[in-house]
Amino acid sequence: MKKTLIVGATTNPSRYAYLAAELLGKKGQPFVPIGIKTGNLFGQDILDLKAKPQIEDLDTITLYIGPQHQEEWYDYLLGLKPSRIIFNPGTENPIFEMKAAEKGIEVAKACTLVLLSTGQY
C-alpha cells in the first residue's frame, strides 16, 4: 500500500487534514500525520514538522498548509523523495510545484478526499 504523509495534520475534526486521515484509514491506506501541533490522530502520533523526521517508503505527500507556510519546508519535503505531491485546494504554489516537477515528482492539484472517494487515489 502507498504510504501518505499528511502535512498540516490536526486533531480538529472540522479540518480537511483530519478528514483526509480518517478516510485514508477507512480505505486501508497507511498514513503518517505531521504538523506543528502535537496530538494523536486515529491511533498515530502527529510527528513534529519542525523536527523534520525521516520517513521511509513514502509515496505521496498531501499538503494542508497554505503556500505562505510552505517555503521553509521545500527542501525537507522534497528530500523525502515522494512519488507525488497533492496540492489540495488552497495549497497551490507554482514555485513549489515547479521545484517538485524538476525533481521528477508528480504534481497533482487535486483534493485528496475526492481522489479517495472516487477510487482515483
Buried (B, 14 or more C-beta within 10 A) or exposed (E): EBBBBBBBBBBEEEBBBBBBBBBBBEEEBEBBBBBEEEEEBEEBEBBEBEEBEEBEEBBBBBBBBEBEBBEEBBEBBBEBEBEBBBBBEEBBBEEBBEBBEEEEBEBBEBBBBEBBEEEEB
